């Protein structure tokens, strides 16, 4: 066991790293507005066209858009493999773009510079241009809404979703995006009503695993276009982007170097685990047994996850993305050998006994307690029985404060293998989101990335330098009187601290 002073020392080192990770700027959504030269026009194969323009009020807007509404069908939603229709969950009309059901004139996300703005703000480490695939048209009339959900994964190259709000008058119906307790609200109804230009459109983009909802529309017609944002699977094979070069000097990297240079920290080596900020789904780069990330595969990570992995790799450390499957009712979690392949997913039932699930997937380790894994968690891992809701009061076990407009809670909290607790726009036969963690291999002191102390005053913060000086002084004390301190070779971490 370690002494209390040694444990305090290690806690302080990891706390500094944790604060540095949380200090990373990693937006999960971005948005904007633009004025096209001509009104955005929807075109149909029978030569019917309708330009979406702002009317004088919501009543007139409803009349102008009646021909469009007559062409729409009731919108559905997906829960696992099943596609369902339930107006208490999603009350909307839609037209899917597949098969050339409709096209759009006078608006192109790429030509308007929207895709480049999304790339710069959400995935600056990806040098390749993004593409936008027109997916559907949605119309929300009075009473229309969509409860919190995630987008159904549609291919390994899918980055997220672009929603474009056309200038039709409506009231309320705000678009709310939420990730790890942070809310971003796009109140397009008020913006359209107050804007001077009748053709101005508004847009928002976000990662597909991020929770989002549409609040109830009080009147008018809320008309939006949805695009799937895709990226090249060959990203980051060229020169290192400027953003990656800047990441080499981040506070995260500085704190990692302080840990590596400290001979008392994991002297025999070990694994640091960073719970991923985002969920991930099937990707051709992660089909086989998980291997250390490379410059090519690290580009598949999103937001803060990428920045942490890039900082660790810049220090010469091996980083591996490990998938975790969490079963919400049995309160058990499995570390998987690899992401479930299509064949393995086909063997999954809507509801499964934990033993059957273990037989269906390539399980590397199993536990009822995150502290049982042989890793040191830098940040607390996901709460295994936490409820995936946009309303904290519900998660705290106070169902009496539940919003009456959220009947989807009954669907989300069943004992199912898809323990991310999500449902999407439609049923999915091919994919599911999974929790992940970045495992950073720490070599023994004096080996690998810890073989040479490379601390430079220009690269390390003043607090880190002070800590390093204290470490040197402590090492000298150890050499003069080893009996006063436990040896690094006998170092171990109490389980209670691992779960901290």
VEXDREN-2710 file (C-alpha; in Angstrom, 1 decimal):
% VEXDREN-2710
k/r/px/py/pz
1/UNK/0.0/0.0/0.0
2/UNK/1.1/3.6/-0.5
3/UNK/1.5/6.2/2.2
4/UNK/-1.1/8.9/2.5
5/UNK/1.3/11.5/1.3
6/UNK/2.2/9.5/-1.7
7/UNK/-1.5/9.0/-2.5
8/UNK/-2.1/12.7/-2.1
9/UNK/0.8/13.4/-4.5
10/UNK/-0.7/11.1/-7.2
11/UNK/-4.1/12.5/-6.7
12/UNK/-2.7/16.0/-7.3
13/UNK/-1.0/14.9/-10.5
14/UNK/-4.1/13.3/-11.9
15/UNK/-6.3/16.2/-10.8
16/UNK/-4.1/18.5/-12.8
17/UNK/-4.5/16.3/-15.9
18/UNK/-8.2/16.0/-15.4
19/UNK/-8.6/19.8/-15.2
20/UNK/-6.5/20.2/-18.3
21/UNK/-8.8/17.7/-20.2
22/UNK/-11.9/19.5/-19.1
23/UNK/-10.4/22.8/-20.2
24/UNK/-10.2/21.7/-23.8
25/UNK/-12.5/23.6/-26.1
26/UNK/-14.4/21.0/-28.0
27/UNK/-17.8/22.2/-29.4
28/UNK/-20.4/19.5/-30.2
29/UNK/-22.6/21.8/-32.3
30/UNK/-22.3/25.0/-34.4
31/UNK/-24.7/27.1/-36.3
32/UNK/-25.2/30.2/-38.5
33/UNK/-27.4/32.0/-40.9
34/UNK/-27.3/33.2/-44.5
35/UNK/-29.3/35.0/-47.1
36/UNK/-29.5/33.2/-50.4
37/UNK/-29.8/35.2/-53.6
38/UNK/-33.2/33.6/-54.3
39/UNK/-35.7/31.9/-52.0
40/UNK/-35.0/28.3/-51.3
41/UNK/-37.3/26.3/-53.6
42/UNK/-38.4/22.6/-53.2
43/UNK/-38.8/20.8/-56.5
44/UNK/-40.7/17.5/-57.1
45/UNK/-40.6/15.0/-60.0
46/UNK/-44.1/16.1/-61.3
47/UNK/-42.7/19.6/-61.8
48/UNK/-44.5/21.0/-58.7
49/UNK/-42.3/23.7/-57.1
50/UNK/-42.8/25.7/-54.0
51/UNK/-40.6/28.5/-52.7
52/UNK/-40.5/28.7/-48.9
53/UNK/-40.9/32.4/-47.9
54/UNK/-41.8/34.1/-44.7
55/UNK/-45.5/35.1/-44.6
56/UNK/-47.0/38.0/-42.7
57/UNK/-48.1/35.7/-39.8
58/UNK/-48.5/32.1/-38.8
59/UNK/-52.0/31.7/-40.1
60/UNK/-51.0/32.9/-43.6
61/UNK/-48.0/30.7/-43.5
62/UNK/-50.2/27.7/-42.9
63/UNK/-52.2/28.5/-45.9
64/UNK/-49.2/29.1/-48.2
65/UNK/-47.6/25.8/-47.3
66/UNK/-50.8/23.7/-47.5
67/UNK/-49.8/22.2/-50.9
68/UNK/-46.5/21.1/-49.4
69/UNK/-48.1/19.6/-46.3
70/UNK/-50.4/17.5/-48.5
71/UNK/-47.4/15.8/-50.0
72/UNK/-46.0/14.8/-46.7
73/UNK/-46.4/11.5/-44.7
74/UNK/-46.4/11.0/-41.0
75/UNK/-42.9/10.9/-39.5
76/UNK/-41.7/7.9/-37.7
77/UNK/-38.9/7.2/-35.2
78/UNK/-36.6/4.3/-34.5
79/UNK/-36.1/2.2/-31.4
80/UNK/-33.3/-0.2/-32.0
81/UNK/-34.2/-2.2/-35.1
82/UNK/-37.8/-1.2/-35.0
83/UNK/-39.3/1.7/-36.8
84/UNK/-42.4/3.1/-35.0
85/UNK/-45.1/5.7/-35.3
86/UNK/-46.2/7.4/-32.0
87/UNK/-47.3/11.0/-32.0
88/UNK/-46.5/11.2/-28.3
89/UNK/-42.9/10.7/-29.2
90/UNK/-42.6/12.4/-32.5
91/UNK/-45.4/14.5/-34.1
92/UNK/-44.3/15.6/-37.5
93/UNK/-44.6/15.2/-41.2
94/UNK/-41.8/14.3/-43.6
95/UNK/-40.7/13.6/-47.1
96/UNK/-37.6/11.4/-47.6
97/UNK/-35.2/12.5/-50.3
98/UNK/-34.2/9.0/-51.3
99/UNK/-35.0/8.0/-54.9
100/UNK/-35.1/11.7/-56.0
101/UNK/-38.4/12.3/-54.2
102/UNK/-37.5/16.0/-54.1
103/UNK/-34.6/18.3/-54.7
104/UNK/-33.6/21.8/-53.6
105/UNK/-32.9/24.9/-55.7
106/UNK/-31.0/28.0/-54.6
107/UNK/-29.2/26.4/-51.7
108/UNK/-26.0/24.3/-51.5
109/UNK/-24.3/23.7/-48.2
110/UNK/-20.9/23.4/-49.8
111/UNK/-21.1/26.4/-52.1
112/UNK/-22.5/28.5/-49.2
113/UNK/-19.4/27.7/-47.1
114/UNK/-21.4/25.9/-44.4
115/UNK/-19.5/22.6/-44.7
116/UNK/-16.2/24.3/-44.4
117/UNK/-17.4/26.2/-41.3
118/UNK/-18.6/22.9/-39.8
119/UNK/-15.2/21.3/-40.5
120/UNK/-13.3/24.2/-38.9
121/UNK/-15.5/24.2/-35.8
122/UNK/-16.2/20.6/-35.2
123/UNK/-13.4/18.6/-36.7
124/UNK/-10.5/21.0/-37.4
125/UNK/-8.1/18.0/-37.3
126/UNK/-9.7/16.6/-40.5
127/UNK/-8.1/18.2/-43.6
128/UNK/-10.5/16.6/-46.1
129/UNK/-13.6/18.4/-47.2
130/UNK/-17.0/17.3/-45.8
131/UNK/-19.9/16.4/-47.9
132/UNK/-23.7/16.8/-47.3
133/UNK/-26.2/14.3/-48.4
134/UNK/-29.8/15.5/-48.6
135/UNK/-31.8/13.2/-46.3
136/UNK/-35.3/14.5/-45.8
137/UNK/-37.7/17.4/-45.4
138/UNK/-39.6/17.8/-42.1
139/UNK/-42.7/19.8/-41.3
140/UNK/-43.8/20.5/-37.8
141/UNK/-47.3/21.9/-37.5
142/UNK/-49.2/23.1/-34.4
143/UNK/-48.4/20.6/-31.6
144/UNK/-45.5/19.1/-33.5
145/UNK/-42.5/18.0/-31.5
146/UNK/-39.8/15.4/-31.1
147/UNK/-38.6/14.2/-27.7
148/UNK/-34.8/13.9/-26.9
149/UNK/-33.1/11.4/-29.2
150/UNK/-29.9/10.7/-31.0
151/UNK/-29.5/10.3/-34.8
152/UNK/-29.5/6.8/-36.1
153/UNK/-26.0/5.9/-37.3
154/UNK/-25.9/5.6/-41.1
155/UNK/-22.5/4.4/-42.2
156/UNK/-19.0/4.6/-40.8
157/UNK/-18.3/7.9/-42.6
158/UNK/-21.2/9.7/-41.0
159/UNK/-20.0/12.6/-38.9
160/UNK/-23.3/14.1/-37.9
161/UNK/-26.3/16.1/-39.1
162/UNK/-27.0/19.4/-40.6
163/UNK/-30.4/20.9/-40.1
164/UNK/-31.5/23.9/-42.2
165/UNK/-34.5/25.9/-41.1
166/UNK/-36.3/27.5/-44.0
167/UNK/-37.9/30.9/-43.4
168/UNK/-41.5/29.8/-42.6
169/UNK/-43.2/31.5/-39.7
170/UNK/-43.8/29.4/-36.6
171/UNK/-43.9/30.0/-32.8
172/UNK/-42.0/28.2/-30.1
173/UNK/-40.6/24.9/-31.6
174/UNK/-37.0/25.6/-30.5
175/UNK/-34.3/23.2/-31.5
176/UNK/-32.3/22.1/-28.3
177/UNK/-29.0/20.3/-28.5
178/UNK/-27.5/18.9/-25.3
179/UNK/-24.2/17.1/-24.5
180/UNK/-22.9/16.3/-21.0
181/UNK/-25.1/18.8/-19.3
182/UNK/-24.4/21.7/-21.7
183/UNK/-27.4/23.0/-23.6
184/UNK/-27.4/24.9/-26.9
185/UNK/-30.8/26.3/-28.0
186/UNK/-31.6/27.5/-31.5
187/UNK/-34.7/29.6/-31.4
188/UNK/-35.3/30.0/-35.1
189/UNK/-39.0/30.9/-34.8
190/UNK/-38.2/34.2/-33.1
191/UNK/-35.3/34.9/-35.4
192/UNK/-37.4/34.3/-38.6
193/UNK/-40.2/36.5/-37.2
194/UNK/-37.8/39.4/-36.5
195/UNK/-35.4/39.2/-39.5
196/UNK/-35.6/41.8/-42.2
197/UNK/-35.0/39.4/-45.1
198/UNK/-37.9/37.1/-46.0
199/UNK/-35.5/34.5/-47.6
200/UNK/-32.9/34.2/-44.8
201/UNK/-32.3/30.7/-43.6
202/UNK/-30.8/29.4/-40.4
203/UNK/-28.8/26.2/-39.8
204/UNK/-27.2/24.0/-37.1
205/UNK/-24.8/21.1/-37.3
206/UNK/-24.0/18.6/-34.5
207/UNK/-22.4/15.2/-34.0
208/UNK/-24.8/12.3/-34.5
209/UNK/-24.4/10.9/-31.0
210/UNK/-25.5/14.2/-29.3
211/UNK/-28.9/14.4/-27.8
212/UNK/-31.3/16.8/-29.4
213/UNK/-35.0/17.6/-29.3
214/UNK/-37.7/19.8/-30.9
215/UNK/-39.9/21.6/-28.5
216/UNK/-43.6/21.8/-29.1
217/UNK/-44.7/24.1/-31.9
218/UNK/-47.5/26.5/-30.9
219/UNK/-48.5/27.7/-34.4
220/UNK/-47.4/28.1/-38.0
221/UNK/-45.2/25.7/-40.0
222/UNK/-41.7/24.7/-39.0
223/UNK/-40.0/23.6/-42.2
224/UNK/-36.5/22.1/-42.1
225/UNK/-34.1/20.3/-44.5
226/UNK/-31.9/17.5/-43.0
227/UNK/-28.5/16.6/-44.4
228/UNK/-26.2/13.8/-43.4
229/UNK/-22.7/15.1/-43.0
230/UNK/-20.1/12.7/-44.2
231/UNK/-16.3/12.7/-44.2
232/UNK/-13.7/10.8/-46.1
233/UNK/-12.5/7.6/-44.5
234/UNK/-9.0/8.5/-45.8
235/UNK/-8.7/11.6/-43.7
236/UNK/-5.4/12.7/-42.2
237/UNK/-3.2/10.7/-44.5
238/UNK/-1.5/13.8/-45.8
239/UNK/0.5/16.4/-43.9
240/UNK/-0.3/17.0/-40.3
241/UNK/-2.9/19.8/-40.0
242/UNK/-2.0/23.0/-38.3
243/UNK/-4.5/22.1/-35.5
244/UNK/-2.6/19.0/-34.7
245/UNK/0.7/20.8/-34.6
246/UNK/-0.9/23.3/-32.1
247/UNK/-2.2/20.4/-30.0
248/UNK/1.4/19.4/-29.3
249/UNK/1.7/22.3/-26.9
250/UNK/-1.6/21.9/-25.1
251/UNK/-1.9/21.9/-21.3
252/UNK/-3.0/18.3/-21.6
253/UNK/0.4/17.3/-23.1
254/UNK/2.2/19.3/-20.5
255/UNK/0.5/17.6/-17.7
256/UNK/1.1/14.2/-19.3
257/UNK/4.8/15.0/-19.4
258/UNK/4.9/15.9/-15.7
259/UNK/3.3/12.5/-15.0
260/UNK/5.8/10.6/-17.2
261/UNK/8.8/12.4/-15.6
262/UNK/7.6/11.6/-12.1
263/UNK/9.4/8.4/-11.0
264/UNK/6.7/7.7/-8.3
265/UNK/3.8/7.6/-10.8
266/UNK/3.1/4.1/-12.1
267/UNK/6.8/3.2/-11.7
268/UNK/6.1/-0.3/-13.1
269/UNK/3.9/1.0/-15.8
270/UNK/0.1/0.8/-16.2
271/UNK/-2.9/2.2/-18.1
272/UNK/-4.6/5.5/-17.8
273/UNK/-8.2/5.4/-19.0
274/UNK/-10.1/8.5/-20.3
275/UNK/-13.9/7.9/-20.7
276/UNK/-14.7/9.2/-24.1
277/UNK/-16.8/12.3/-24.3
278/UNK/-18.7/11.0/-27.4
279/UNK/-20.3/7.7/-28.3
280/UNK/-19.0/5.8/-31.3
281/UNK/-20.4/3.3/-33.8
282/UNK/-19.2/0.8/-36.3
283/UNK/-16.3/2.0/-38.4
284/UNK/-14.2/0.0/-40.9
285/UNK/-11.1/1.2/-39.1
286/UNK/-12.2/-0.5/-35.9
287/UNK/-13.6/-3.9/-37.1
288/UNK/-10.7/-6.1/-35.9
289/UNK/-9.1/-6.4/-32.5
290/UNK/-8.5/-3.0/-31.1
291/UNK/-5.0/-1.7/-31.9
292/UNK/-3.2/1.4/-30.9
293/UNK/-4.4/4.5/-32.8
294/UNK/-2.4/5.8/-35.8
295/UNK/-2.4/9.2/-37.5
296/UNK/-5.0/7.8/-39.8
297/UNK/-7.4/6.2/-37.3
298/UNK/-7.1/8.9/-34.7
299/UNK/-9.0/11.2/-37.1
300/UNK/-12.1/9.2/-36.5
301/UNK/-12.3/10.6/-32.9
302/UNK/-14.5/13.5/-32.2
303/UNK/-14.0/16.7/-30.1
304/UNK/-12.2/16.3/-26.8
305/UNK/-11.5/12.6/-27.5
306/UNK/-9.3/13.5/-30.5
307/UNK/-7.5/16.2/-28.6
308/UNK/-6.6/13.9/-25.7
309/UNK/-5.5/11.1/-27.9
310/UNK/-3.4/13.4/-30.1
311/UNK/-1.7/14.9/-27.0
312/UNK/-0.8/11.5/-25.6
313/UNK/0.4/10.3/-29.0
314/UNK/2.6/13.4/-29.3
315/UNK/4.3/12.3/-26.1
316/UNK/5.1/9.0/-27.7
317/UNK/2.4/7.0/-25.8
318/UNK/0.3/4.3/-27.3
319/UNK/-3.4/5.1/-27.3
320/UNK/-6.2/2.5/-27.9
321/UNK/-9.9/3.1/-28.3
322/UNK/-11.7/0.4/-26.3
323/UNK/-15.5/-0.1/-26.7
324/UNK/-17.6/-0.8/-23.6
325/UNK/-21.1/-2.4/-23.5
326/UNK/-23.2/-1.4/-20.6
327/UNK/-26.4/-3.3/-19.5
328/UNK/-28.6/-0.8/-17.7
329/UNK/-30.7/-3.1/-15.6
330/UNK/-28.2/-5.7/-14.5
331/UNK/-25.8/-2.9/-13.8
332/UNK/-23.0/-4.8/-15.5
333/UNK/-20.5/-3.7/-18.0
334/UNK/-18.3/-5.5/-20.6
335/UNK/-15.0/-4.3/-22.1
336/UNK/-15.2/-5.6/-25.7
337/UNK/-12.3/-6.9/-27.8
338/UNK/-13.6/-4.9/-30.8
339/UNK/-16.7/-3.0/-32.0
340/UNK/-19.5/-5.4/-32.8
341/UNK/-19.3/-6.5/-36.4
342/UNK/-22.5/-6.7/-38.5
343/UNK/-22.5/-10.5/-38.0
344/UNK/-22.3/-10.1/-34.2
345/UNK/-24.9/-7.4/-34.2
346/UNK/-27.2/-9.7/-36.1
347/UNK/-27.0/-12.1/-33.2
348/UNK/-28.2/-9.5/-30.7
349/UNK/-31.9/-9.7/-29.7
350/UNK/-34.0/-6.8/-28.6
351/UNK/-33.7/-8.1/-25.0
352/UNK/-31.0/-10.5/-23.9
353/UNK/-29.8/-12.3/-20.8
354/UNK/-26.3/-11.1/-19.8
355/UNK/-24.9/-14.6/-20.5
356/UNK/-26.4/-14.7/-24.0
357/UNK/-24.9/-11.2/-24.6
358/UNK/-21.5/-12.4/-23.5
359/UNK/-21.8/-15.3/-25.9
360/UNK/-22.8/-13.1/-28.8
361/UNK/-20.0/-10.5/-28.4
362/UNK/-16.2/-10.6/-28.2
363/UNK/-16.0/-9.8/-24.5
364/UNK/-12.5/-9.1/-23.2
365/UNK/-13.4/-8.4/-19.6
366/UNK/-16.6/-8.2/-17.5
367/UNK/-17.4/-6.4/-14.3
368/UNK/-20.1/-5.0/-12.2
369/UNK/-17.8/-2.3/-11.0
370/UNK/-15.7/0.1/-13.1
371/UNK/-13.0/-0.1/-10.4
372/UNK/-12.5/-3.7/-11.1
373/UNK/-10.7/-3.0/-14.4
374/UNK/-7.0/-2.9/-14.3
375/UNK/-6.8/0.8/-15.3
376/UNK/-6.4/4.1/-13.5
377/UNK/-9.4/6.3/-14.5
378/UNK/-8.4/9.9/-15.0
379/UNK/-12.1/10.9/-15.1
380/UNK/-15.0/8.9/-13.5
381/UNK/-16.4/6.4/-16.0
382/UNK/-20.0/6.6/-17.1
383/UNK/-22.6/5.9/-14.3
384/UNK/-23.8/2.5/-15.2
385/UNK/-27.4/3.0/-14.2
386/UNK/-27.7/6.7/-15.1
387/UNK/-30.8/7.6/-17.0
388/UNK/-30.2/9.2/-20.4
389/UNK/-32.4/12.2/-20.2
390/UNK/-32.1/15.9/-20.9
391/UNK/-33.7/16.6/-17.5
392/UNK/-31.5/16.0/-14.5
393/UNK/-34.4/15.9/-12.1
394/UNK/-35.6/12.6/-13.7
395/UNK/-32.1/11.2/-13.6
396/UNK/-32.0/11.9/-9.8
397/UNK/-34.9/9.5/-9.3
398/UNK/-37.7/12.1/-8.9
399/UNK/-40.1/10.9/-11.6
400/UNK/-42.8/13.2/-10.3
401/UNK/-41.0/16.1/-11.9
402/UNK/-41.0/14.4/-15.3
403/UNK/-42.1/16.5/-18.2
404/UNK/-45.5/15.1/-19.4
405/UNK/-44.3/15.6/-22.9
406/UNK/-41.6/12.9/-22.5
407/UNK/-43.4/9.6/-22.8
408/UNK/-40.3/8.2/-24.6
409/UNK/-38.8/7.6/-21.2
410/UNK/-40.9/4.4/-21.1
411/UNK/-39.1/3.3/-24.3
412/UNK/-35.6/4.3/-23.3
413/UNK/-35.2/2.5/-19.9
414/UNK/-36.0/-1.1/-20.8
415/UNK/-33.5/-3.9/-20.0
416/UNK/-31.9/-3.9/-23.4
417/UNK/-28.4/-4.5/-24.6
418/UNK/-28.3/-1.0/-26.2
419/UNK/-27.5/0.5/-22.9
420/UNK/-26.7/3.8/-24.3
421/UNK/-30.4/4.3/-23.9
422/UNK/-30.9/6.0/-27.3
423/UNK/-33.4/5.8/-30.0
424/UNK/-33.2/7.5/-33.4
425/UNK/-35.0/8.8/-36.4
426/UNK/-35.7/5.3/-37.7
427/UNK/-34.9/1.7/-36.9
428/UNK/-31.4/0.6/-37.6
429/UNK/-30.4/-2.9/-38.7
430/UNK/-26.7/-2.2/-39.1
431/UNK/-25.4/-0.2/-36.2
432/UNK/-25.6/1.1/-32.7
433/UNK/-23.7/3.6/-30.5
434/UNK/-21.3/2.3/-27.9
435/UNK/-19.5/3.8/-24.9
436/UNK/-15.7/3.9/-25.3
437/UNK/-12.6/4.8/-23.4
438/UNK/-9.2/5.8/-24.4
439/UNK/-6.6/3.5/-22.9
440/UNK/-3.2/5.2/-22.7
441/UNK/-0.3/2.8/-22.0
442/UNK/2.2/4.2/-19.5
443/UNK/5.6/2.4/-19.8
444/UNK/7.7/1.7/-16.7
445/UNK/9.8/4.6/-15.4
446/UNK/13.0/4.9/-17.5
447/UNK/11.6/3.0/-20.5
448/UNK/9.9/4.1/-23.7
449/UNK/8.5/7.6/-23.5
450/UNK/9.8/7.8/-20.0
451/UNK/13.4/6.9/-20.9
452/UNK/14.6/10.5/-21.0
453/UNK/13.4/13.5/-19.1
454/UNK/12.5/16.2/-21.6
455/UNK/10.9/18.8/-19.4
456/UNK/11.6/22.3/-20.8
457/UNK/10.6/25.5/-19.0
458/UNK/9.0/26.9/-22.2
459/UNK/6.7/23.9/-22.5
460/UNK/5.5/23.4/-19.0
461/UNK/3.3/25.7/-16.9
462/UNK/4.7/27.3/-13.7
463/UNK/2.6/25.1/-11.5
464/UNK/3.9/22.0/-13.3
465/UNK/7.5/23.2/-12.9
466/UNK/7.0/23.8/-9.2
467/UNK/5.5/20.3/-8.9
468/UNK/8.5/18.8/-10.8
469/UNK/11.0/20.6/-8.5
470/UNK/9.2/19.2/-5.5
471/UNK/9.4/15.7/-7.0
472/UNK/13.2/16.1/-7.4
473/UNK/13.5/17.2/-3.8
474/UNK/11.4/14.3/-2.7
475/UNK/13.5/11.9/-4.7
476/UNK/16.6/13.1/-2.9
477/UNK/15.0/12.5/0.4
478/UNK/14.1/9.0/-0.6
479/UNK/17.7/8.3/-1.5
480/UNK/18.9/9.5/1.9
481/UNK/16.3/7.7/3.9
482/UNK/14.4/5.0/2.0
483/UNK/12.8/3.8/5.2
484/UNK/10.7/6.9/5.4
485/UNK/8.9/6.3/2.1
486/UNK/7.5/3.2/0.3
487/UNK/9.3/2.2/-2.8
488/UNK/7.8/2.9/-6.2
489/UNK/8.0/-0.8/-7.0
490/UNK/5.4/-1.6/-4.4
491/UNK/3.1/1.1/-5.6
492/UNK/-0.6/0.3/-5.9
493/UNK/-3.8/2.3/-6.2
494/UNK/-6.7/1.7/-3.8
495/UNK/-9.9/0.8/-5.6
496/UNK/-11.8/3.7/-4.0
497/UNK/-9.4/6.2/-5.7
498/UNK/-9.7/4.5/-9.1
499/UNK/-13.4/5.1/-9.1
500/UNK/-13.0/8.7/-8.0
END
